[in-house]
Amino acid sequence: MSEAMEIMGKFPPVKGKNAGIACVIGFLFGGIGLAIYFRNIIDLVFPVVVLIIFSASLGADIGIWGGALFAAVYGYLRVTTSEPVAA
């Protein structure tokens, strides 16, 4: 998990975004919603690729739910990892 957090830390920062809203947008609208909310193409490509992989490996019905959950967690972690930590 720490490797994924390091990779997400290298993405362009998102400032002034709410982690809860990003989570809901990610679940409801997936990568397209996250790309619009964060205004970044990486946030479109990464969740959509994971959705395709989930759908291909688990089947379309379970893969859609897995992709939605992944996009929600991704949106939440994307905001929390890009915010500076108060010391």
C-alpha positions in Angstrom: 0.0 0.0 0.0 2.9 2.4 0.7 4.1 2.0 -2.9 0.7 3.1 -4.2 0.8 6.1 -1.9 4.2 7.1 -3.2 3.0 6.9 -6.8 -0.1 8.9 -6.0 2.1 11.5 -4.3 3.9 12.1 -7.6 0.7 13.1 -9.3 -0.1 16.8 -9.8 -1.5 18.3 -6.6 -5.2 18.9 -6.2 -5.8 22.0 -4.0 -9.0 23.1 -2.4 -10.8 19.8 -3.0 -12.9 17.8 -0.5 -12.0 14.2 0.0 -15.6 13.2 0.7 -16.9 14.8 -2.4 -14.2 13.2 -4.4 -15.2 9.8 -3.0 -18.8 10.2 -3.9 -18.0 11.5 -7.4 -15.6 8.6 -7.9 -18.3 6.1 -6.9 -21.1 7.6 -9.0 -19.2 8.8 -12.1 -15.9 6.9 -12.0 -12.9 8.2 -13.8 -14.8 10.7 -15.9 -16.2 12.4 -12.9 -12.9 12.5 -11.1 -11.2 13.9 -14.2 -13.7 16.7 -14.3 -13.5 17.4 -10.6 -9.7 17.3 -10.4 -9.2 18.8 -14.0 -6.5 16.2 -14.8 -6.3 13.6 -17.5 -4.4 11.1 -15.2 -7.6 10.9 -13.1 -9.5 9.8 -16.1 -7.1 7.2 -17.4 -6.1 5.4 -14.2 -9.6 4.5 -12.8 -11.0 3.6 -16.2 -8.1 1.2 -16.9 -8.7 -0.4 -13.5 -12.4 -0.7 -14.3 -11.7 -2.4 -17.6 -9.3 -4.8 -15.8 -11.9 -5.6 -13.1 -14.6 -6.1 -15.7 -12.5 -8.4 -17.8 -11.3 -10.5 -14.9 -14.4 -10.6 -12.6 -17.2 -10.3 -15.1 -19.1 -7.2 -16.1 -21.6 -7.1 -13.2 -19.1 -7.6 -10.4 -16.4 -5.6 -12.2 -18.5 -2.5 -12.4 -19.1 -2.5 -8.6 -15.4 -3.2 -8.1 -14.4 -0.4 -10.4 -16.9 2.0 -8.7 -15.4 1.1 -5.3 -11.9 1.5 -6.6 -12.7 5.0 -8.1 -14.2 6.1 -4.8 -11.2 5.0 -2.7 -8.9 6.5 -5.4 -10.6 9.8 -5.3 -10.5 9.9 -1.5 -6.8 8.9 -1.4 -5.9 11.3 -4.2 -7.1 14.3 -2.2 -5.7 13.1 1.1 -2.2 12.3 -0.3 -1.9 15.6 -2.2 -2.7 17.8 0.8 0.3 18.9 2.9 0.5 17.4 6.3 0.4 19.8 9.2 3.3 19.3 11.5 
